[in-house]
């Protein structure tokens, strides 16, 4: 069911922000296929130029406070285009 959701990105990472699952919706929205993202840092989707640092801060917050994922902000697709993630 999760992989069939093509209009919603469902992405899982480990504690370092390395992608462990990537549904077809994430592929439709962001442009990378699951094989292209598995084992890679999710930092590549952040459009502000400090993707890895921003991802690290988000992961620390998630571990410390049980939050994370889905925050609004600019993201970047595989083709380099930017979009507002909400």
N, C-alpha and C positions, 0 to 999 in steps of 0.2 A: 504494500500500500504506500509506504514512504517513497519508494522509487517511482511509483506511478504518478506522484504529484509533480506535474511539470510546470506549475505556476508558482511553486514555493521551493526555495532552496533549503534543503535539510543537510547540514554539514556537521560532521563530528570530527574532533581533533583529540590528540593526546594532551598531556599537561604542558608540552612544549609548543603547542599550536601546529603540530604536524597532522595533516589531514588523514583520518582513518576511514571515513566514509563520505561519499559525495553522491547525492541522488541526481536523477535525470533533470529535476527542476533547477538544481544548481548549474548543471551543464547548459540548460536553455538560457538561464538568466546571465550567467557569467562567461560562458563560451568555452571553458575548459572541460574536457571530458573527464570521467572518473579516472581512467588510467593516467591522464596527464597530471592529476592532482594528488592521487594517493601517494603518501610518503613525502609530500612537499609542504612547505610552510604556507599557512593561510595568510600570512603577511602580504602576499602578492596581491590580494584583492583590495588592500587599503590604498586610497588614492593620494594620500597626503605626503608621500615621499619618505616617511619613516615607518613604513608598514610593519617591519619586524619589531621595532621598539613599541609601537602602538599595540601590536598583538601581545607582546610580553606584558605590558601594563594591564590589558584586558584579562589575560590568563591569570595574573597575580590576583586581580580583583575577584575573579570567578572563584578561585581557590579559597581566598580569605573570607569572602562574603556570600558565596553561593549564587552569584549573579553571572551574567554573561550571555552573549549571543543576541543578535537582533537589534543592537543599538543603531539608531539612525546615524547617517553620515555618508560622505562620499565614498564610493567604491569604484574600482576599475575592472573592466572586462578584459578578456584575453586580447581583444583587438585594440586595447588602449583607451577606449571610450570610457568616460566617467558618467556615473549616474548616482542619484540619491537613493540610498538603501533605507527603507523604513520598515 
